[in-house]
Amino acid sequence: MSFEAFLTIPSHHPSLPGHFPDRPIVPAVVILDAVIGALAEWREADRVTKISSAKFLAPLEPDQPFSIQFVDHAEPDTINFVCRTDGRDIVQGRLLVQRRSI
């Protein structure tokens, strides 16, 4: 299974002032928060237990549209993700998830 979400971190986001003021970039933690939020949209019954890997390949600028793509990994409870903008990967990673008890 796979899922794709499309997002933009606005230039008025509260994390941006002072974060490289001459050329602001979106902090890694904001991108990872967006990844976890997108996962919750796709798989409501799962929760992230660990970000087992995250490699940041290029910066994301405020107001720059990007996508988050998820693909189930061969191992249960593991999901790979990639964030892309302008046709290139900017973040690659892997999440460990656990099914919430209802």
N, C-alpha and C positions, 0 to 999 in steps of 0.2 A: 504494500500500500504506500501511497505517497500523498502529499498535501503541499500546497503552495499558498503563501500569504504575501500580500503586497502592502508595504508601509512606507511612511516618510516620517522622519524625526524633525519636527518643526524648529525653525531657528529661534523661537521663543521658549524652547524647552528649558526648564530651570537648571539643568546640569551644564548648560553651555557657557554662561558668562564666566570669564576667567579661564576657560579651558582652551588654551592657545588663542588668545584674544585677536591676534593679527590674522590668523587663519583658523577659525574654529573647526574642530572635528568632533564627531559624536563619540563620547567615551565608550569604551568597551562594555562597561557594565550596563549602559543603556541599550546597547545592541543585544546583549545577552538577555536582558529583561524582556525585550521585544520577542526574542526567540521563545522564551518560556511562555509568554502570553499567547503567541501563535500556536504553540503546542496545545495549550489549554483550549483554544478554539477548535482545534482538530480532534483532540482526544480528551474530552472532558473528564473521563474517569481516571486518567493517568496524572501522576504528579512527578516532577523531576526530583530525583534523590541525589543526583550528582551530575555535574558537568565534567565528564571524564576527559574531554579534550576540547580545546578551542584554539585555533590558529588564526591570527589576524594577518591577512595578506596585504591589505590596502586600507587606507582611511575612508570613512564615510563622512561626507559633509552634511551639515544641516540642510534640510529641504531637498535632499537628493533622494529620489525614489529608489527603493531596493526591494528585493524579494527574499523570502525565507522559504527554502524548500526542505521538506522532511522526507526521508525514505526509511522504512523499517529495515533494520539490520538483521542479519541472519540469526543473531542471538536474540532470544526473547528479552524483553525489557530494555532493549538498546535501540536508539534511534539516531541515525546520522542526520546532520543538517548542513546546509550551505546557504550563505547570504550572498546575493549577487546584485550588482548594479552595473549599468552600462556594458553588459555582456561579459563581465569578468567576476570571478569569485573574490569576495572581500573577507569572508570568514568561513572556515570549515570546522566542524566539530562533531562531537558525539555526546548524547545525553543518556543517562541511565534513568529509567522510569519505573514506577511501581503503580499498580492498579489500586485506586482508592477503595476502601471498603465502604459499602453503601448501607 
